[in-house]
Amino acid sequence: MRWDGLNDDATTAAPALFGTDAVTRTFDTPEFRGITFHEVRARSIVNRVPGASRMPFEWTVNPYRGCSHACVYCFARKTHSYLDLDTGTGFDSQIVVKVNAADLLRRRLASRGWQGDHIAMGTNVDCYQRAEGRYRLMPGILAALRDYANPFSILTKGTLILRDLELLRQAAAVTEVGTSVSVGFLDSELWRTVEPGTPAPDRRLEVCRTLVANDIPCAVLMAPVIPFLSDSPEQLLATVRAVAAAGATSVTPLVLHLRPGAREWFMAWLARHHPHLVRRYETMYGDGAYAPTWYQRRITRQVHEYAAESGIGPSRSGGSRRISASPDPEPAAPGATQLTLI
């Protein structure tokens, strides 16, 4: 595998992201059967968002690569190819763990050049995926952010964030803390096939409810809205009402997009589970990664109308920053554009 020579910023001559002392360990246990963890010592952990990005933050921290959530549409699948790892089942089961993430972050926050900028987490792969239950990287990361009163936000589909509730409360007492959970739909059958490694949507909404009850602002990223599978008015309304009932501070809909890497994997899944929709998807996404603008606007308008009826609104500016869109903050290929929505 190509561990060395991979830069944090493809536009600069930064040192390799991983050293050559990567250790690969395979666990064959009931909890992690079929998953290989690649333990690496990263060279850096705080990544700059590309300058052309529309994101409301400049820096990200991603302690993992690959994700056992196994969402078939995940845009980050492509990043596995930069390590000579498979972007399909390999992305779901070959998890890169940056075991020194907390130490690197603390060192960066203490450096003279650091200005205390907002740091976003969960913008590439989920920092609260199942691997976090074993490696416990986030407590160290959150403690560092708390100790330096550095503002941050977290986007997750995981329930494990509640394990760190006390750390989040401590951090919120000294700095801005924002959280978001991703819940695109409520359909249990769709969830089981398209997001097989994630907690059920109702459990994610319970995370939102618990965070808000503990004075931790939590928004919902209604993503992805999947054309022809989760986009009917009835489905959208039911999801928004459930989001409102969970006490979310805001809801932001994002329509499925299919960038290279994710597109091939998703279309193969579609052909297996919903072959009658393949032609419609080829037409809708024939010109690129995104659904037509008219379709995106229609979904956004409907969700915002339902949200207003339910007493919540779209993401608002000001206050704790919430993740409503994210870049691909880790290195792509040299010269690649690194902007995406999830």
Residue pairs with C-beta under 8 A, 6 or more apart in sequence:
1 22
1 38
1 83
1 84
1 85
2 82
2 83
2 84
3 16
3 18
3 19
3 20
3 22
3 40
3 83
4 16
4 18
4 19
4 20
5 16
6 16
6 17
6 18
6 82
6 83
6 331
7 13
7 14
7 15
7 16
7 17
7 331
8 14
8 15
8 17
8 43
8 44
8 47
8 48
8 330
8 331
9 47
9 48
9 331
10 331
10 332
10 333
10 334
10 335
10 336
10 338
11 50
11 334
11 335
14 43
14 44
15 43
15 44
16 43
17 42
17 43
17 44
17 330
17 331
18 40
18 41
18 42
18 43
18 96
19 40
19 41
19 43
21 41
22 38
22 39
22 40
22 41
23 38
23 39
23 40
24 36
24 37
24 38
24 39
25 36
25 37
25 39
26 36
26 37
27 35
27 36
27 37
31 130
32 130
32 134
34 93
35 68
35 93
35 94
35 95
35 130
35 131
36 93
36 94
36 95
37 95
37 97
37 131
37 134
37 135
38 94
38 95
38 96
38 97
39 97
39 99
40 96
40 97
40 98
40 99
41 98
41 99
41 100
42 98
42 100
42 101
42 104
44 104
44 108
45 61
45 62
45 63
45 98
45 100
45 101
45 104
45 105
45 108
46 59
46 60
46 61
46 104
46 105
46 108
46 119
47 59
47 60
47 61
47 62
47 329
47 330
48 58
48 59
48 329
49 55
49 57
49 58
49 59
49 60
49 327
49 329
50 327
50 337
50 338
50 339
52 337
52 339
53 327
53 338
53 339
54 325
54 339
55 120
55 325
55 326
55 327
56 118
56 317
56 321
57 117
57 118
57 119
57 120
57 153
57 321
58 117
58 118
59 117
59 118
59 119
59 120
60 119
60 120
60 121
60 123
60 124
60 326
60 327
60 329
61 101
61 105
61 119
61 120
61 121
61 127
61 141
62 98
62 121
62 123
62 124
62 125
62 127
62 329
62 330
63 97
63 98
63 101
63 127
63 132
63 137
63 138
63 141
64 95
64 96
64 97
64 98
64 125
64 126
64 127
64 129
64 131
64 132
64 137
65 76
65 79
65 80
65 83
65 95
65 96
65 98
65 124
65 125
65 330
66 80
66 85
66 90
66 91
66 92
66 93
66 94
66 95
66 96
66 125
67 74
67 76
67 91
67 92
67 95
67 125
67 126
67 129
67 197
68 92
68 93
68 95
68 129
68 130
68 131
68 197
69 92
69 125
69 126
69 129
69 157
69 158
69 195
69 197
69 198
70 91
70 92
70 195
70 196
70 197
70 198
71 157
71 194
71 195
71 197
71 198
72 193
72 194
72 195
72 262
72 265
72 266
72 269
73 194
73 224
73 226
73 256
73 258
73 262
73 265
73 266
74 91
74 125
74 262
74 342
75 257
75 259
75 261
75 262
75 328
75 340
75 342
76 91
76 124
76 125
76 328
77 87
77 88
77 91
77 261
77 262
77 265
78 87
78 259
78 260
78 261
78 262
78 328
78 332
79 124
79 328
79 330
79 331
79 332
80 86
80 87
80 90
80 91
80 94
80 261
81 87
81 261
82 331
82 332
82 333
83 96
85 91
85 94
86 94
87 261
87 264
87 265
88 265
92 197
95 129
95 131
97 131
97 135
97 137
98 104
98 137
99 135
99 137
101 137
101 140
101 141
102 137
102 139
102 140
102 141
102 143
102 144
103 140
105 140
105 141
105 144
105 145
106 140
106 144
106 147
106 148
108 114
109 144
109 145
109 147
109 148
109 150
110 148
116 148
116 149
116 150
116 151
117 150
117 151
118 151
118 152
118 153
118 176
118 321
119 145
119 150
119 151
119 152
119 153
120 152
120 153
120 154
120 155
120 321
120 323
120 326
121 127
121 141
121 152
121 153
121 154
121 155
122 128
122 154
122 155
122 156
122 180
122 323
123 155
123 323
123 326
123 327
123 329
123 342
124 326
124 328
124 329
124 330
126 155
126 156
126 157
126 158
127 137
127 138
127 141
127 154
127 156
128 138
128 154
128 156
128 157
128 158
128 159
128 160
128 161
129 158
129 197
130 158
130 160
130 197
132 138
132 158
132 160
133 160
138 161
138 164
139 164
139 167
142 164
142 167
142 168
142 171
143 167
144 150
145 152
145 171
145 175
146 167
146 170
146 171
146 174
146 175
149 174
149 175
150 175
151 175
151 176
151 177
151 320
151 321
152 171
152 175
152 176
152 177
152 178
153 177
153 178
153 179
153 180
153 320
153 321
153 322
153 323
154 161
154 178
154 179
154 180
154 323
155 179
155 180
155 181
155 182
155 221
155 323
155 326
155 342
156 179
156 180
156 181
156 182
156 207
157 181
157 182
157 183
157 195
157 198
157 199
157 204
158 198
158 199
158 207
159 199
159 203
159 204
159 206
159 207
161 168
161 179
161 207
161 211
162 207
162 210
162 211
165 210
165 211
165 214
165 216
168 177
168 179
168 211
168 214
168 216
169 214
169 215
169 216
171 177
172 215
172 216
176 319
176 320
176 321
177 216
177 217
177 320
178 217
178 219
178 319
178 320
178 321
178 322
178 323
179 211
179 216
179 217
179 218
179 219
179 322
180 218
180 219
180 220
180 221
180 322
180 323
180 324
181 204
181 205
181 207
181 208
181 218
181 219
181 220
181 221
182 204
182 220
182 221
182 223
182 342
183 201
183 204
183 205
183 220
183 221
183 222
183 239
183 242
183 243
184 222
184 223
184 224
184 225
184 226
184 230
184 239
184 254
185 191
185 201
185 225
185 226
185 229
185 230
185 235
185 239
186 201
186 202
186 235
186 238
186 239
186 242
187 229
187 230
187 235
188 200
188 201
190 226
190 229
190 230
191 198
191 200
191 201
193 269
193 273
194 226
194 269
198 204
201 242
202 242
205 220
205 242
205 243
205 245
205 246
206 246
207 218
208 218
208 220
208 243
208 246
208 247
208 248
209 246
209 247
211 217
211 218
212 218
212 246
212 247
212 248
212 249
213 247
217 249
217 319
217 320
217 322
218 247
218 248
218 249
219 248
219 249
219 250
219 251
219 252
219 315
219 322
219 323
219 324
220 243
220 246
220 248
220 250
220 251
220 252
221 252
221 254
221 323
221 324
221 342
222 239
222 240
222 243
222 251
222 252
222 253
222 254
222 303
223 252
223 253
223 254
223 341
223 342
224 254
224 255
224 256
224 257
224 342
225 231
225 236
225 253
225 254
225 255
225 256
225 299
225 303
226 256
227 255
227 256
227 280
227 281
227 284
227 291
227 295
228 274
228 277
228 280
229 274
229 277
230 236
230 239
231 299
233 302
236 253
236 299
236 302
236 303
236 306
237 306
240 251
240 303
240 306
240 307
240 310
240 312
241 306
241 310
243 251
243 307
243 310
243 312
244 251
244 307
244 310
244 311
244 312
248 312
249 312
249 322
250 307
250 312
250 313
250 314
250 315
250 316
250 322
251 303
251 307
251 312
251 313
251 314
251 315
252 314
252 315
252 322
252 324
253 299
253 300
253 303
253 304
254 324
254 325
254 341
254 342
255 290
255 291
255 295
255 296
255 299
256 266
256 291
257 289
257 290
257 291
257 340
257 341
258 266
258 267
258 285
258 289
259 289
259 340
260 289
263 285
263 289
267 278
267 281
270 277
270 278
270 281
271 278
284 291
284 292
284 295
285 291
290 296
304 313
304 314
307 313
307 314
315 322
315 324
325 341
325 342
326 340
326 341
326 342
327 338
327 339
327 340
328 338
328 339
328 340
329 338
332 338
